[in-house]
Amino acid sequence: MDTPYNPWSDKPRWCQPWTIVLTGVCIIGGSWLLFHRIWVTGLVTVPIGVWMGFFVLLWPKLMRKAMAAEGQIKPGNLDS
């Protein structure tokens, strides 16, 4: 059985899922520690949450589909 394609294997250490989530959590937590205003933290949370969601959840699926469309991986290796 072939192992599924892992798009994270092509990325450096600073661009891995754990660094993306850690950076986002630190930015959101830092906004709270700096301003102590829920509305400011909420304004920071929305774009950072979208950024984290895109790169941690959506981007790997899109990369697998793109690699399969280009014929670089087998379509059966699209599972995560």
LOBA-615476 format. One record per atom (N, C-alpha, C, O, CB): x, y, z; atom name; residue number from 1; residue in one letter. Coordinates in steps of 0.02 Angstrom, whole numbers, padded with zeros to 5 digits, m for minus. Glycine has a CB too. Layout:
BEGIN
PT      u      v      w atom  nr rest
PT      X      Y      Z   CA NUM    A
...
REM end
This chain:
BEGIN
PT      u      v      w atom  nr rest
PT  00042 m00059  00000    N   1    M
PT  00000  00000  00000   CA   1    M
PT  00044  00062  00000    C   1    M
PT  00091  00067  00039    O   1    M
PT m00048  00000  00061   CB   1    M
PT  00029  00109 m00044    N   2    D
PT  00066  00171 m00047   CA   2    D
PT  00046  00217  00010    C   2    D
PT m00011  00219  00031    O   2    D
PT  00054  00206 m00115   CB   2    D
PT  00095  00255  00033    N   3    T
PT  00080  00303  00085   CA   3    T
PT  00051  00366  00053    C   3    T
PT  00072  00384 m00002    O   3    T
PT  00143  00320  00128   CB   3    T
PT  00004  00399  00085    N   4    P
PT m00026  00460  00056   CA   4    P
PT  00026  00515  00049    C   4    P
PT  00074  00519  00088    O   4    P
PT m00085  00484  00098   CB   4    P
PT  00015  00558  00000    N   5    Y
PT  00060  00615 m00011   CA   5    Y
PT  00053  00664  00048    C   5    Y
PT m00002  00681  00069    O   5    Y
PT  00043  00651 m00077   CB   5    Y
PT  00110  00685  00074    N   6    N
PT  00112  00732  00130   CA   6    N
PT  00142  00798  00106    C   6    N
PT  00203  00802  00099    O   6    N
PT  00152  00703  00190   CB   6    N
PT  00101  00850  00093    N   7    P
PT  00129  00913  00069   CA   7    P
PT  00174  00948  00119    C   7    P
PT  00214  00991  00100    O   7    P
PT  00073  00959  00050   CB   7    P
PT  00168  00930  00183    N   8    W
PT  00210  00963  00234   CA   8    W
PT  00282  00940  00229    C   8    W
PT  00327  00973  00255    O   8    W
PT  00183  00948  00304   CB   8    W
PT  00295  00883  00197    N   9    S
PT  00364  00859  00191   CA   9    S
PT  00406  00903  00147    C   9    S
PT  00467  00901  00150    O   9    S
PT  00365  00787  00165   CB   9    S
PT  00374  00944  00105    N  10    D
PT  00410  00989  00060   CA  10    D
PT  00423  01058  00092    C  10    D
PT  00457  01100  00062    O  10    D
PT  00371  00998 m00004   CB  10    D
PT  00398  01069  00151    N  11    K
PT  00403  01134  00184   CA  11    K
PT  00457  01134  00237    C  11    K
PT  00470  01082  00268    O  11    K
PT  00337  01155  00214   CB  11    K
PT  00490  01192  00249    N  12    P
PT  00540  01195  00303   CA  12    P
PT  00507  01192  00372    C  12    P
PT  00446  01196  00378    O  12    P
PT  00580  01260  00297   CB  12    P
PT  00548  01185  00424    N  13    R
PT  00522  01177  00492   CA  13    R
PT  00480  01236  00514    C  13    R
PT  00431  01227  00551    O  13    R
PT  00579  01168  00541   CB  13    R
PT  00497  01297  00492    N  14    W
PT  00460  01355  00515   CA  14    W
PT  00392  01362  00480    C  14    W
PT  00354  01407  00496    O  14    W
PT  00501  01418  00503   CB  14    W
PT  00377  01318  00432    N  15    C
PT  00314  01320  00397   CA  15    C
PT  00276  01254  00404    C  15    C
PT  00247  01229  00356    O  15    C
PT  00325  01336  00322   CB  15    C
PT  00277  01226  00463    N  16    Q
PT  00242  01164  00478   CA  16    Q
PT  00177  01181  00515    C  16    Q
PT  00170  01236  00541    O  16    Q
PT  00287  01116  00521   CB  16    Q
PT  00130  01134  00518    N  17    P
PT  00066  01149  00551   CA  17    P
PT  00073  01173  00623    C  17    P
PT  00038  01219  00644    O  17    P
PT  00021  01089  00549   CB  17    P
PT  00118  01142  00660    N  18    W
PT  00125  01161  00730   CA  18    W
PT  00152  01231  00737    C  18    W
PT  00134  01266  00785    O  18    W
PT  00171  01112  00766   CB  18    W
PT  00196  01255  00691    N  19    T
PT  00221  01323  00696   CA  19    T
PT  00168  01373  00675    C  19    T
PT  00164  01428  00703    O  19    T
PT  00284  01332  00652   CB  19    T
PT  00126  01354  00627    N  20    I
PT  00072  01399  00606   CA  20    I
PT  00022  01408  00664    C  20    I
PT  00002  01464  00679    O  20    I
PT  00035  01371  00544   CB  20    I
PT  00003  01353  00696    N  21    V
PT m00045  01357  00752   CA  21    V
PT m00013  01394  00811    C  21    V
PT m00046  01436  00842    O  21    V
PT m00068  01287  00773   CB  21    V
PT  00049  01379  00827    N  22    L
PT  00083  01412  00883   CA  22    L
PT  00089  01487  00871    C  22    L
PT  00078  01527  00917    O  22    L
PT  00152  01381  00894   CB  22    L
PT  00106  01507  00811    N  23    T
PT  00111  01578  00795   CA  23    T
PT  00043  01612  00802    C  23    T
PT  00039  01666  00831    O  23    T
PT  00138  01588  00723   CB  23    T
PT m00009  01580  00776    N  24    G
PT m00076  01609  00781   CA  24    G
PT m00099  01616  00852    C  24    G
PT m00126  01668  00871    O  24    G
PT m00125  01567  00742   CB  24    G
PT m00088  01565  00892    N  25    V
PT m00108  01568  00963   CA  25    V
PT m00069  01621  01000    C  25    V
PT m00096  01657  01042    O  25    V
PT m00098  01499  00996   CB  25    V
PT m00005  01627  00985    N  26    C
PT  00036  01679  01018   CA  26    C
PT  00014  01750  00998    C  26    C
PT  00013  01795  01040    O  26    C
PT  00111  01670  01000   CB  26    C
PT m00004  01759  00935    N  27    I
PT m00027  01825  00913   CA  27    I
PT m00094  01842  00947    C  27    I
PT m00104  01898  00971    O  27    I
PT m00035  01828  00836   CB  27    I
PT m00140  01794  00948    N  28    I
PT m00205  01806  00980   CA  28    I
PT m00196  01818  01055    C  28    I
PT m00225  01865  01082    O  28    I
PT m00253  01746  00967   CB  28    I
PT m00157  01775  01088    N  29    G
PT m00144  01784  01159   CA  29    G
PT m00107  01849  01174    C  29    G
PT m00120  01882  01224    O  29    G
PT m00104  01726  01186   CB  29    G
PT m00061  01866  01130    N  30    G
PT m00024  01929  01139   CA  30    G
PT m00068  01990  01133    C  30    G
PT m00058  02040  01168    O  30    G
PT  00032  01933  01088   CB  30    G
PT m00117  01987  01088    N  31    S
PT m00163  02044  01083   CA  31    S
PT m00203  02052  01147    C  31    S
PT m00218  02109  01168    O  31    S
PT m00211  02035  01022   CB  31    S
PT m00222  01996  01178    N  32    W
PT m00258  02001  01242   CA  32    W
PT m00213  02028  01297    C  32    W
PT m00233  02072  01335    O  32    W
PT m00286  01931  01262   CB  32    W
PT m00152  02002  01300    N  33    L
PT m00106  02025  01353   CA  33    L
PT m00086  02098  01344    C  33    L
PT m00075  02134  01393    O  33    L
PT m00043  01982  01353   CB  33    L
PT m00083  02120  01283    N  34    L
PT m00063  02189  01269   CA  34    L
PT m00120  02239  01280    C  34    L
PT m00109  02292  01309    O  34    L
PT m00036  02195  01198   CB  34    L
PT m00180  02223  01257    N  35    F
PT m00235  02271  01258   CA  35    F
PT m00288  02257  01311    C  35    F
PT m00322  02304  01333    O  35    F
PT m00267  02273  01191   CB  35    F
PT m00297  02195  01332    N  36    H
PT m00350  02176  01379   CA  36    H
PT m00418  02201  01357    C  36    H
PT m00459  02223  01398    O  36    H
PT m00334  02203  01448   CB  36    H
PT m00431  02196  01292    N  37    R
PT m00495  02216  01264   CA  37    R
PT m00520  02158  01221    C  37    R
PT m00486  02136  01174    O  37    R
PT m00490  02282  01223   CB  37    R
PT m00579  02132  01237    N  38    I
PT m00606  02075  01201   CA  38    I
PT m00619  02092  01128    C  38    I
PT m00610  02050  01084    O  38    I
PT m00670  02051  01234   CB  38    I
PT m00640  02153  01113    N  39    W
PT m00655  02172  01045   CA  39    W
PT m00592  02176  01003    C  39    W
PT m00593  02159  00943    O  39    W
PT m00692  02238  01043   CB  39    W
PT m00536  02199  01032    N  40    V
PT m00473  02200  00995   CA  40    V
PT m00450  02129  00981    C  40    V
PT m00429  02113  00926    O  40    V
PT m00419  02240  01035   CB  40    V
PT m00454  02087  01032    N  41    T
PT m00434  02017  01024   CA  41    T
PT m00479  01983  00972    C  41    T
PT m00455  01942  00933    O  41    T
PT m00436  01980  01091   CB  41    T
PT m00543  02000  00973    N  42    G
PT m00589  01972  00922   CA  42    G
PT m00570  01994  00852    C  42    G
PT m00572  01954  00805    O  42    G
PT m00660  01994  00938   CB  42    G
PT m00552  02058  00844    N  43    L
PT m00530  02083  00779   CA  43    L
PT m00466  02049  00755    C  43    L
PT m00457  02038  00695    O  43    L
PT m00520  02159  00781   CB  43    L
PT m00422  02033  00802    N  44    V
PT m00360  01998  00784   CA  44    V
PT m00375  01925  00770    C  44    V
PT m00344  01895  00725    O  44    V
PT m00309  02004  00841   CB  44    V
PT m00421  01895  00807    N  45    T
PT m00435  01824  00801   CA  45    T
PT m00464  01805  00733    C  45    T
PT m00448  01753  00706    O  45    T
PT m00484  01803  00855   CB  45    T
PT m00506  01848  00704    N  46    V
PT m00540  01831  00641   CA  46    V
PT m00489  01820  00584    C  46    V
PT m00489  01766  00555    O  46    V
PT m00589  01886  00622   CB  46    V
PT m00447  01868  00568    N  47    P
PT m00400  01855  00512   CA  47    P
PT m00348  01801  00528    C  47    P
PT m00328  01763  00484    O  47    P
PT m00365  01920  00493   CB  47    P
PT m00326  01798  00590    N  48    I
PT m00277  01747  00609   CA  48    I
PT m00309  01678  00606    C  48    I
PT m00277  01630  00584    O  48    I
PT m00248  01761  00679   CB  48    I
PT m00371  01673  00628    N  49    G
PT m00407  01609  00624   CA  49    G
PT m00417  01586  00552    C  49    G
PT m00411  01527  00537    O  49    G
PT m00473  01614  00659   CB  49    G
PT m00434  01633  00508    N  50    V
PT m00442  01617  00437   CA  50    V
PT m00375  01594  00408    C  50    V
PT m00372  01545  00371    O  50    V
PT m00469  01678  00398   CB  50    V
PT m00321  01629  00424    N  51    W
PT m00254  01612  00401   CA  51    W
PT m00234  01542  00425    C  51    W
PT m00210  01501  00386    O  51    W
PT m00202  01664  00426   CB  51    W
PT m00244  01528  00489    N  52    M
PT m00227  01462  00516   CA  52    M
PT m00270  01408  00483    C  52    M
PT m00245  01355  00464    O  52    M
PT m00236  01460  00592   CB  52    M
PT m00335  01421  00477    N  53    G
PT m00380  01372  00448   CA  53    G
PT m00362  01356  00376    C  53    G
PT m00363  01298  00355    O  53    G
PT m00451  01397  00451   CB  53    G
PT m00345  01408  00338    N  54    F
PT m00326  01396  00269   CA  54    F
PT m00263  01353  00264    C  54    F
PT m00263  01303  00228    O  54    F
PT m00315  01463  00233   CB  54    F
PT m00211  01373  00299    N  55    F
PT m00147  01338  00291   CA  55    F
PT m00143  01271  00326    C  55    F
PT m00104  01228  00305    O  55    F
PT m00092  01382  00316   CB  55    F
PT m00182  01261  00378    N  56    V
PT m00178  01197  00413   CA  56    V
PT m00230  01147  00387    C  56    V
PT m00217  01087  00386    O  56    V
PT m00187  01208  00489   CB  56    V
PT m00289  01171  00367    N  57    L
PT m00342  01126  00346   CA  57    L
PT m00353  01123  00270    C  57    L
PT m00357  01068  00242    O  57    L
PT m00407  01146  00379   CB  57    L
PT m00357  01180  00238    N  58    L
PT m00375  01182  00167   CA  58    L
PT m00315  01173  00121    C  58    L
PT m00320  01135  00072    O  58    L
PT m00409  01247  00152   CB  58    L
PT m00260  01205  00134    N  59    W
PT m00202  01202  00089   CA  59    W
PT m00176  01132  00076    C  59    W
PT m00162  01116  00018    O  59    W
PT m00146  01243  00118   CB  59    W
PT m00170  01088  00126    N  60    P
PT m00146  01020  00111   CA  60    P
PT m00192  00982  00062    C  60    P
PT m00167  00946  00019    O  60    P
PT m00139  00980  00175   CB  60    P
PT m00258  00990  00070    N  61    K
PT m00305  00957  00025   CA  61    K
PT m00298  00984 m00046    C  61    K
PT m00299  00947 m00094    O  61    K
PT m00376  00965  00050   CB  61    K
PT m00291  01051 m00052    N  62    L
PT m00283  01081 m00117   CA  62    L
PT m00217  01058 m00151    C  62    L
PT m00216  01047 m00211    O  62    L
PT m00284  01157 m00112   CB  62    L
PT m00164  01051 m00112    N  63    M
PT m00100  01028 m00139   CA  63    M
PT m00105  00957 m00164    C  63    M
PT m00079  00940 m00217    O  63    M
PT m00045  01034 m00086   CB  63    M
PT m00139  00913 m00126    N  64    R
PT m00147  00844 m00147   CA  64    R
PT m00186  00840 m00213    C  64    R
PT m00169  00801 m00257    O  64    R
PT m00183  00803 m00092   CB  64    R
PT m00239  00879 m00218    N  65    K
PT m00279  00879 m00280   CA  65    K
PT m00238  00907 m00338    C  65    K
PT m00242  00880 m00394    O  65    K
PT m00343  00921 m00270   CB  65    K
PT m00200  00959 m00327    N  66    A
PT m00159  00988 m00380   CA  66    A
PT m00105  00939 m00403    C  66    A
PT m00092  00933 m00463    O  66    A
PT m00128  01053 m00357   CB  66    A
PT m00074  00905 m00356    N  67    M
PT m00022  00856 m00374   CA  67    M
PT m00053  00798 m00413    C  67    M
PT m00021  00773 m00459    O  67    M
PT  00014  00831 m00311   CB  67    M
PT m00112  00777 m00395    N  68    A
PT m00146  00723 m00430   CA  68    A
PT m00165  00745 m00501    C  68    A
PT m00160  00707 m00548    O  68    A
PT m00208  00699 m00391   CB  68    A
PT m00188  00807 m00507    N  69    A
PT m00208  00833 m00572   CA  69    A
PT m00149  00838 m00619    C  69    A
PT m00156  00828 m00680    O  69    A
PT m00242  00901 m00565   CB  69    A
PT m00090  00853 m00592    N  70    E
PT m00030  00858 m00633   CA  70    E
PT  00002  00790 m00646    C  70    E
PT  00050  00785 m00684    O  70    E
PT  00021  00903 m00599   CB  70    E
PT m00025  00738 m00615    N  71    G
PT  00001  00671 m00625   CA  71    G
PT  00063  00656 m00584    C  71    G
PT  00096  00605 m00597    O  71    G
PT  00017  00662 m00696   CB  71    G
PT  00079  00697 m00535    N  72    Q
PT  00139  00686 m00493   CA  72    Q
PT  00126  00635 m00438    C  72    Q
PT  00174  00606 m00413    O  72    Q
PT  00161  00752 m00463   CB  72    Q
PT  00064  00625 m00420    N  73    I
PT  00046  00573 m00372   CA  73    I
PT m00014  00535 m00398    C  73    I
PT m00050  00560 m00442    O  73    I
PT  00032  00603 m00302   CB  73    I
PT m00025  00476 m00373    N  74    K
PT m00083  00437 m00393   CA  74    K
PT m00146  00466 m00360    C  74    K
PT m00143  00486 m00302    O  74    K
PT m00074  00363 m00375   CB  74    K
PT m00202  00468 m00395    N  75    P
PT m00263  00493 m00364   CA  75    P
PT m00283  00455 m00301    C  75    P
PT m00317  00483 m00258    O  75    P
PT m00320  00490 m00414   CB  75    P
PT m00263  00393 m00294    N  76    G
PT m00278  00354 m00234   CA  76    G
PT m00240  00377 m00174    C  76    G
PT m00256  00357 m00118    O  76    G
PT m00264  00282 m00246   CB  76    G
PT m00189  00420 m00183    N  77    N
PT m00149  00444 m00127   CA  77    N
PT m00172  00513 m00103    C  77    N
PT m00133  00551 m00075    O  77    N
PT m00076  00448 m00147   CB  77    N
PT m00235  00528 m00112    N  78    L
PT m00261  00592 m00090   CA  78    L
PT m00284  00592 m00018    C  78    L
PT m00297  00645  00010    O  78    L
PT m00318  00613 m00134   CB  78    L
PT m00288  00533  00013    N  79    D
PT m00309  00529  00083   CA  79    D
PT m00258  00563  00128    C  79    D
PT m00199  00564  00113    O  79    D
PT m00320  00457  00105   CB  79    D
PT m00283  00591  00183    N  80    S
PT m00238  00625  00230   CA  80    S
PT m00209  00579  00279    C  80    S
PT m00170  00600  00322    O  80    S
PT m00272  00679  00266   CB  80    S
REM end
